[in-house]
Every structure is written in C-alpha cells, then in structure tokens.
Amino acid sequence: MEKNRADVTICGSNYVLSGEKSTERIKEIAKFVDDELRHTSKALNVNPNFKAAILTSLNIAEKLMDNSDMMLKLRTENLQLDNDVKHYIAMWEQAKKQVADLKEKINNETDKQTQSGEDYKKLQEKLVEMENAYFDLQMENVNLKNELKSLRRMNQEDEF
C-alpha cells in the first residue's frame, strides 16, 4: 500500500508524518494529539514538555483502551443480538409451520365434516325410506289382520 506524507505541527514543533492513512487522516490524528497535549499542559499549568507528553500519552492510551473495551462490549452485544435474531427467526419459521399445519388440519376437519354431513343426509334419506317402508308394512299388516278377521268370520259363518 502507498505511504502518504503530511506536514503537521504539534505544540509548535513541525513534523513530517507518513503512513498508510490518507493525508487528511494523518493531519486529523496529529491535531488530536496536539489538542490533547495542549489540554494536558493547560491542566498542569505548564508549557508542553516531557511530563505533559507522558501524561497526554497516558490519557490517549486510556481513551484507546476504553474504546477497545467498548468495542469488545459492542461486539459481544452484537453477537448476542445476532443470536437473538437467529432465535427469533427460527421461532417465526416454527410458528409459520405450525400455522400451516393448523390450516391443513382445519381443511381436513372441514372435509371430514362435509363428508359427515353428506353421510348424515344419506342416512336421513335412508331413515325416511325405512320409516315409509315400515309404515307400508304396518298398513299391510293391518290389512292382512282385517282380511284374516274377515276370513275367520266367513269361516265361522260357513260352519253355521
């Protein structure tokens, strides 16, 4: 990768920095260090010196480590969220399958009820036919009894 160069000033001293970052980014980093060093020197109420540079380095290292910790925490949370999303997607898919299964069961039960209704109608028609046949048989039985009575009467009358 190409090395970029940037002329920067940190606490009044000029430096030529080079790196893989863009020139603008190198200048941004140098400005950050300059601002931090000036802030530390102001807090110590001294001109930028070795002690201020050490304290500034410690402050920057603390910020870097805090950011690293935060990044680790965010990565962990992101991993947990990814797992949660996968879990909820699996639950969603399972729920969709259950709904599809229930719809199929409802359709099967509806078909069974329709068939049962048709069977019930056929049985009712057969019952009506059997009731009519039973009624016809009763009528025939009554007629036969009457005829038998008539024949017995005639038979008794013939005997006299």
Buried (B, 14 or more C-beta within 10 A) or exposed (E): EEEBEBEBEBBEEEEEBEBEBEBEEBBEBBEEBBEBBBBBBEEBEEEBEEEBBEBBBEBBEEEEEEEEEEEEEEEEEEEEEEEEEEEEEEEEEEEEEEEEEEEEEEEEEEEEEEEEEEEEEEEEEEEEEEEEEEEEEEEEEEEEEEEEEEEEEEEEEEEE
